[in-house]
C-alpha cells in the first residue's frame, strides 16, 4: 500500500514557527513533484508551495519569504518550514506527491494535518 503521512501540525501563537513533514511509503518507483496545499474552513484548497524532483521551488504569494519547502529524496519526504505564522495561515495542510507506484501513477494525497495560529 502506498501512502503519504503528514506530521508536525499543531497550535502556535502568531509569529511562531512550525515544521511540517510528509513521508511517502510503500512500493514506489519514482517521485516527481511534491507539494503542500491548505484548506481553511469555508474556502477552497489552495497551493502553498511546490518542489520539483530537481529542486525547483514555487510559492504562493501569501507565504513567500515566510515558508520554505524542501525535500529529502533518500527518505521520500517533503518538508514545510513555516515561520512568522499569522492567524490567516490557519488551515488543514495536505501534502501531494506525483508518483509512479505499484498502485498506479498520478497524484497521491496525505490525510492532512491541522495548523492553528492563535493567541
KAWOWO-V283216 format. One record per helix or strand of 3 or more residues. SS is the DSSP state (h for helix, s for strand). FROM is the first residue (numbers start at 0). TO is the last residue. If there is no record, write none. Layout:
((SS | FROM | TO) (SS | FROM | TO))
//
This chain:
((s | 2 | 6) (s | 9 | 11) (s | 17 | 24) (s | 27 | 38) (s | 45 | 50) (s | 56 | 58) (h | 60 | 62) (s | 66 | 71) (h | 72 | 74) (s | 76 | 81) (h | 86 | 88) (s | 90 | 100) (s | 103 | 108) (s | 112 | 116))
//
